[in-house]
């Protein structure tokens, strides 16, 4: 039934003003003295402090797995906190050069950064041990060591003097052993070769006579195409495919001896981290643990189809001979021991990893089927 009652303009205006004042008084009732309105509003709605971070990544956002990681974590944090925790992610070079993330986080030029910490090898030698180790752990073993074998504590101890909190945020399987213009039939073929190679694997190849350089992922194809380098490694097959290495170098080798696992960390300025409430810290760790699971699952799911496509395109997907692998492993041991002799932190982390692997092998060699099955 339609009412015949008429409301005067004055009465309507009074009702609107009353509702507005009630809302203001309600807001003041829950606001602590001096607290920002945005923070209070966020708390009253979802119970989380309001956090706004600027972060950068060492990998372009258009690259699967390693590139999408940062935005995935940012999206998860937004969803889990009802929008209270927001990370604005920038591609490499937009606000911070790709290879200078740790220093930028340390100096609080950005609140955080997503990166493969092996890029810190020059200033923090032991960083490579929590990024990728030639002939080292496989993904599940590394994850076990990090979460349950003392790895996390050692990683945090390593970066504390640099005012950085490293949080494991991705683990993937082996990279390819590299892209070459000519076949690799013996280690003699590496002598004098100009190759882009990262981490400890680069030190191994350098020992064998290769000329090793380290350039960011976004610059590799151009260097390869123009002949500034003869060969390169970078990442998983699905990522190397997008970067077009197979258009220039037709020999792609396996296995990824230099990186049986590759990890990525969310690096947070330590002061920024300590300013967070415990609830927010827990949510960041949860988001990164979820990203670890997602990254390894996605990485394992995509590679087989890509390698099949390589073969259909006339790219040789070769397997390094046992003789070559044995020689590489021998040199790797020499390099690891020498690095440990020069740096106490390197020695401490390497000792921990070797001890964990020595025990883990009892399970690894008995619990799983042989690779030939």
C-alpha positions as CSV (number, residue, x, y, z in Angstrom):
1,X,0.0,0.0,0.0
2,X,1.3,3.4,-0.9
3,X,1.5,5.9,2.0
4,X,-0.1,9.3,1.7
5,X,2.2,10.9,4.3
6,X,4.3,13.8,3.0
7,X,7.9,14.5,4.3
8,X,8.9,18.2,4.3
9,X,12.4,19.1,2.8
10,X,13.4,20.4,6.3
11,X,12.6,17.1,8.0
12,X,14.5,15.1,5.3
13,X,17.6,17.3,5.7
14,X,17.4,16.9,9.5
15,X,17.3,13.1,9.1
16,X,20.3,13.1,6.8
17,X,22.4,15.3,9.2
18,X,21.4,13.1,12.2
19,X,22.6,9.9,10.4
20,X,25.9,11.6,9.4
21,X,26.6,12.7,13.0
22,X,25.8,9.2,14.4
23,X,28.3,7.8,11.9
24,X,31.0,10.3,12.9
25,X,30.5,9.7,16.7
26,X,30.7,5.9,16.0
27,X,34.0,6.3,14.3
28,X,35.4,8.5,17.1
29,X,34.4,5.9,19.6
30,X,36.7,3.2,18.2
31,X,39.6,5.5,17.2
32,X,42.6,5.7,19.5
33,X,44.0,9.2,20.0
34,X,46.1,10.3,17.1
35,X,45.5,7.2,15.0
36,X,45.1,7.7,11.2
37,X,41.5,7.3,9.9
38,X,42.6,4.8,7.2
39,X,44.2,2.5,9.7
40,X,41.2,2.6,12.1
41,X,38.7,2.0,9.3
42,X,40.8,-1.1,8.1
43,X,40.9,-2.5,11.7
44,X,37.2,-2.0,12.3
45,X,36.4,-3.9,9.1
46,X,38.9,-6.8,9.0
47,X,41.0,-6.7,12.1
48,X,44.4,-6.2,10.4
49,X,46.7,-3.2,10.5
50,X,46.9,-1.2,7.3
51,X,50.2,-1.9,5.5
52,X,51.3,-0.4,2.2
53,X,54.6,-1.6,0.7
54,X,56.5,-0.8,-2.5
55,X,58.4,-3.8,-3.7
56,X,60.5,-4.7,-6.7
57,X,61.4,-8.0,-8.4
58,X,64.4,-9.3,-10.2
59,X,62.2,-11.0,-12.8
60,X,59.7,-9.4,-15.3
61,X,56.1,-10.0,-14.4
62,X,55.4,-11.5,-17.8
63,X,57.6,-14.6,-17.1
64,X,55.7,-17.6,-15.7
65,X,56.4,-18.9,-12.2
66,X,59.4,-16.7,-11.3
67,X,57.9,-13.6,-12.7
68,X,54.3,-14.0,-11.6
69,X,55.4,-15.0,-8.0
70,X,55.5,-11.5,-6.6
71,X,52.1,-10.5,-7.8
72,X,50.6,-13.8,-6.6
73,X,51.9,-13.2,-3.1
74,X,50.6,-9.6,-3.2
75,X,47.2,-10.8,-4.4
76,X,47.0,-13.5,-1.7
77,X,47.9,-11.0,1.1
78,X,45.2,-8.6,-0.2
79,X,42.6,-11.3,-0.2
80,X,43.6,-12.8,3.2
81,X,43.6,-9.4,4.9
82,X,40.5,-8.0,3.3
83,X,42.6,-5.4,1.5
84,X,44.6,-4.2,4.6
85,X,48.0,-5.5,3.4
86,X,48.8,-4.1,0.0
87,X,52.1,-4.6,-1.9
88,X,52.7,-2.6,-5.1
89,X,55.1,-4.6,-7.2
90,X,57.4,-3.1,-9.8
91,X,59.2,-4.9,-12.6
92,X,63.0,-4.9,-12.6
93,X,64.6,-1.6,-13.5
94,X,61.4,0.4,-12.9
95,X,62.5,1.8,-9.5
96,X,65.5,-0.5,-8.7
97,X,68.1,-2.2,-11.0
98,X,67.5,-5.9,-11.2
99,X,70.8,-6.9,-9.6
100,X,70.7,-4.3,-6.8
101,X,67.6,-5.4,-4.9
102,X,69.3,-6.4,-1.6
103,X,71.1,-3.0,-1.2
104,X,67.9,-1.2,-2.1
105,X,65.9,-3.1,0.5
106,X,68.7,-2.6,3.1
107,X,68.6,1.1,2.6
108,X,64.8,1.2,2.6
109,X,64.6,2.6,-0.9
110,X,61.9,-0.1,-1.3
111,X,60.2,-1.9,1.5
112,X,60.8,-5.3,0.0
113,X,62.0,-7.2,-3.0
114,X,61.5,-10.6,-4.6
115,X,64.6,-12.1,-6.0
116,X,67.0,-15.0,-6.5
117,X,69.5,-14.2,-3.8
118,X,72.4,-15.8,-5.7
119,X,72.7,-12.4,-7.4
120,X,74.3,-11.3,-4.0
121,X,77.3,-13.6,-4.5
122,X,79.7,-10.7,-5.0
123,X,78.9,-9.0,-1.6
124,X,77.5,-12.0,0.3
125,X,79.3,-15.2,-0.9
126,X,77.2,-17.6,1.1
127,X,73.9,-16.3,-0.5
128,X,74.4,-18.8,-3.3
129,X,74.0,-21.7,-0.9
130,X,70.4,-20.7,-0.2
131,X,69.7,-19.9,-3.9
132,X,71.1,-22.9,-5.9
133,X,74.0,-25.3,-5.3
134,X,75.7,-27.3,-8.1
135,X,75.1,-31.0,-7.5
136,X,73.2,-30.0,-4.4
137,X,69.8,-30.7,-3.0
138,X,66.7,-31.3,-5.1
139,X,63.6,-29.1,-4.4
140,X,61.9,-31.3,-1.7
141,X,65.2,-31.8,0.1
142,X,66.0,-28.1,0.1
143,X,62.5,-27.3,1.4
144,X,63.0,-29.9,4.2
145,X,66.3,-28.4,5.1
146,X,65.0,-24.9,5.1
147,X,61.9,-25.5,7.1
148,X,63.0,-28.4,9.4
149,X,66.8,-28.6,9.2
150,X,67.9,-25.2,10.4
151,X,68.1,-23.5,6.9
152,X,65.7,-20.7,7.7
153,X,67.6,-19.7,10.8
154,X,70.9,-19.8,8.9
155,X,69.4,-17.7,6.1
156,X,68.1,-15.1,8.6
157,X,71.5,-15.0,10.4
158,X,73.2,-14.5,7.0
159,X,71.1,-11.5,6.1
160,X,70.7,-9.9,9.5
161,X,73.9,-7.8,9.3
162,X,72.5,-6.4,5.9
163,X,69.2,-5.3,7.6
164,X,67.2,-7.8,5.5
165,X,64.7,-10.5,6.5
166,X,64.8,-13.3,3.8
167,X,61.6,-15.3,3.5
168,X,61.5,-18.4,1.3
169,X,58.8,-17.7,-1.3
170,X,59.5,-20.1,-4.2
171,X,61.3,-23.4,-5.0
172,X,61.5,-24.9,-8.4
173,X,63.3,-27.8,-10.1
174,X,66.4,-27.9,-12.2
175,X,67.2,-25.3,-14.9
176,X,68.6,-26.4,-18.2
177,X,72.3,-26.8,-18.3
178,X,72.5,-24.0,-21.0
179,X,72.0,-23.0,-24.6
180,X,74.9,-23.3,-27.0
181,X,75.5,-22.6,-30.7
182,X,77.7,-25.7,-31.0
183,X,77.5,-29.1,-29.5
184,X,79.3,-29.8,-26.2
185,X,81.1,-33.1,-26.5
186,X,83.7,-32.6,-23.8
187,X,84.7,-30.0,-21.3
188,X,87.4,-28.8,-23.7
189,X,84.5,-27.2,-25.7
190,X,84.0,-24.8,-22.8
191,X,87.5,-23.3,-23.0
192,X,87.4,-19.7,-24.1
193,X,83.6,-19.8,-24.5
194,X,81.9,-16.5,-23.6
195,X,78.9,-17.6,-21.5
196,X,76.3,-16.0,-19.2
197,X,76.2,-18.2,-16.1
198,X,75.1,-17.4,-12.6
199,X,76.0,-18.4,-9.1
200,X,78.5,-21.1,-8.1
201,X,78.0,-22.9,-11.5
202,X,79.6,-19.9,-13.1
203,X,82.7,-20.3,-10.8
204,X,82.9,-23.9,-11.9
205,X,82.9,-23.1,-15.6
206,X,85.4,-20.3,-15.0
207,X,87.7,-22.8,-13.4
208,X,87.3,-24.9,-16.6
209,X,88.4,-22.1,-18.9
210,X,85.1,-20.5,-19.9
211,X,84.8,-16.7,-19.9
212,X,81.8,-16.2,-17.6
213,X,79.7,-13.0,-17.4
214,X,76.6,-12.2,-15.3
215,X,73.8,-10.1,-16.9
216,X,70.1,-9.7,-16.1
217,X,67.6,-11.9,-17.7
218,X,66.1,-9.2,-19.8
219,X,69.4,-8.5,-21.5
220,X,70.4,-12.0,-22.4
221,X,68.8,-12.5,-25.8
222,X,70.2,-9.4,-27.3
223,X,73.7,-10.3,-26.0
224,X,73.3,-13.8,-27.5
225,X,71.9,-12.5,-30.8
226,X,74.7,-9.9,-31.3
227,X,77.5,-12.3,-30.3
228,X,78.5,-10.6,-27.1
229,X,78.1,-14.1,-25.6
230,X,78.3,-17.5,-27.2
231,X,76.1,-19.4,-24.8
232,X,73.8,-18.8,-21.8
233,X,71.8,-20.4,-19.0
234,X,68.9,-18.7,-17.3
235,X,65.9,-20.7,-16.1
236,X,63.4,-23.4,-16.7
237,X,62.6,-24.5,-20.2
238,X,59.2,-22.7,-20.2
239,X,60.9,-19.4,-19.4
240,X,63.8,-19.9,-21.7
241,X,61.3,-20.5,-24.5
242,X,59.6,-17.1,-23.9
243,X,63.0,-15.4,-24.0
244,X,63.7,-16.9,-27.4
245,X,67.1,-18.5,-26.8
246,X,66.4,-21.3,-29.2
247,X,66.2,-18.9,-32.1
248,X,69.9,-18.3,-31.8
249,X,71.4,-21.3,-30.0
250,X,70.1,-24.7,-31.2
251,X,71.7,-26.9,-28.6
252,X,70.0,-27.0,-25.2
253,X,71.6,-29.3,-22.6
254,X,70.3,-31.2,-19.6
255,X,70.4,-31.9,-16.6
256,X,70.7,-28.7,-14.8
257,X,73.7,-29.8,-12.7
258,X,74.4,-26.2,-11.5
259,X,70.9,-25.7,-10.1
260,X,69.1,-28.9,-9.1
261,X,66.9,-26.5,-7.1
262,X,66.3,-22.8,-7.5
263,X,64.8,-20.8,-4.8
264,X,63.5,-17.2,-4.6
265,X,63.0,-15.2,-1.4
266,X,60.9,-12.2,-0.4
267,X,63.5,-9.9,1.1
268,X,62.0,-7.4,3.6
269,X,63.8,-4.4,5.1
270,X,64.4,-5.6,8.7
271,X,63.2,-2.4,10.3
272,X,60.0,-2.6,8.2
273,X,59.6,-6.2,9.2
274,X,60.0,-5.5,12.9
275,X,57.4,-2.7,12.7
276,X,54.7,-5.3,11.6
277,X,52.4,-6.8,14.1
278,X,52.8,-10.5,14.7
279,X,49.5,-11.2,12.9
280,X,50.8,-9.5,9.8
281,X,54.2,-11.3,9.9
282,X,52.3,-14.6,10.1
283,X,50.2,-13.7,7.1
284,X,53.3,-12.9,5.0
285,X,54.9,-16.2,5.9
286,X,51.7,-18.0,5.1
287,X,51.5,-16.3,1.7
288,X,55.1,-17.3,0.9
289,X,54.6,-20.9,2.0
290,X,51.6,-21.1,-0.3
291,X,53.8,-19.7,-3.1
292,X,56.4,-22.3,-2.5
293,X,53.8,-25.0,-3.0
294,X,52.3,-23.3,-6.1
295,X,55.7,-22.6,-7.7
296,X,57.1,-26.1,-7.5
297,X,53.7,-27.6,-8.7
298,X,53.4,-25.2,-11.7
299,X,57.1,-25.6,-12.6
300,X,56.8,-29.4,-12.7
301,X,53.6,-29.3,-14.7
302,X,54.8,-27.1,-17.6
303,X,58.3,-28.4,-18.6
304,X,57.5,-31.7,-20.4
305,X,55.3,-30.1,-23.1
306,X,57.9,-27.3,-23.7
307,X,60.8,-29.7,-24.2
308,X,58.7,-31.7,-26.7
309,X,58.1,-28.5,-28.6
310,X,61.8,-27.8,-28.7
311,X,62.4,-31.1,-30.4
312,X,59.7,-30.5,-32.9
313,X,61.3,-27.1,-33.7
314,X,64.7,-28.7,-34.5
315,X,66.3,-27.8,-31.2
316,X,68.6,-30.5,-29.9
317,X,67.8,-31.3,-26.3
318,X,71.0,-33.1,-25.4
319,X,72.0,-35.0,-22.2
320,X,75.4,-34.3,-20.9
321,X,77.5,-37.5,-20.7
322,X,78.3,-39.1,-17.4
323,X,82.0,-38.4,-18.0
324,X,81.3,-34.6,-18.3
325,X,79.0,-34.7,-15.2
326,X,81.6,-36.5,-13.1
327,X,84.2,-33.9,-14.1
328,X,81.9,-31.1,-13.3
329,X,81.1,-32.6,-9.9
330,X,84.7,-33.0,-9.1
331,X,85.5,-29.3,-9.9
332,X,82.3,-28.3,-8.0
333,X,83.6,-29.9,-4.8
334,X,86.9,-28.1,-5.2
335,X,85.1,-24.7,-5.6
336,X,82.8,-25.3,-2.7
337,X,85.6,-26.3,-0.4
338,X,87.7,-23.3,-1.4
339,X,84.8,-20.9,-0.9
340,X,84.2,-22.4,2.5
341,X,87.8,-21.8,3.4
342,X,87.5,-18.1,2.6
343,X,84.2,-17.3,4.3
344,X,83.0,-18.5,7.7
345,X,79.3,-18.1,6.9
346,X,79.7,-20.1,3.7
347,X,81.4,-22.9,5.7
348,X,78.7,-22.9,8.3
349,X,75.8,-23.2,5.8
350,X,77.6,-25.7,3.6
351,X,78.4,-27.9,6.6
352,X,74.7,-27.8,7.6
353,X,73.6,-28.7,4.1
354,X,76.0,-31.6,3.8
355,X,75.1,-33.0,7.2
356,X,71.4,-32.9,6.3
357,X,72.0,-34.5,3.0
358,X,74.0,-37.3,4.5
359,X,71.1,-38.3,6.7
360,X,68.5,-37.6,4.1
361,X,70.1,-40.0,1.6
362,X,69.0,-42.9,3.8
363,X,65.4,-42.0,2.9
364,X,66.1,-40.7,-0.6
365,X,67.9,-44.0,-1.8
366,X,65.3,-46.3,-0.2
367,X,61.9,-44.5,-0.2
368,X,61.8,-43.6,-3.9
369,X,61.9,-45.7,-7.0
370,X,65.0,-45.6,-9.1
371,X,65.0,-43.0,-11.9
372,X,64.9,-45.7,-14.5
373,X,61.3,-46.7,-13.4
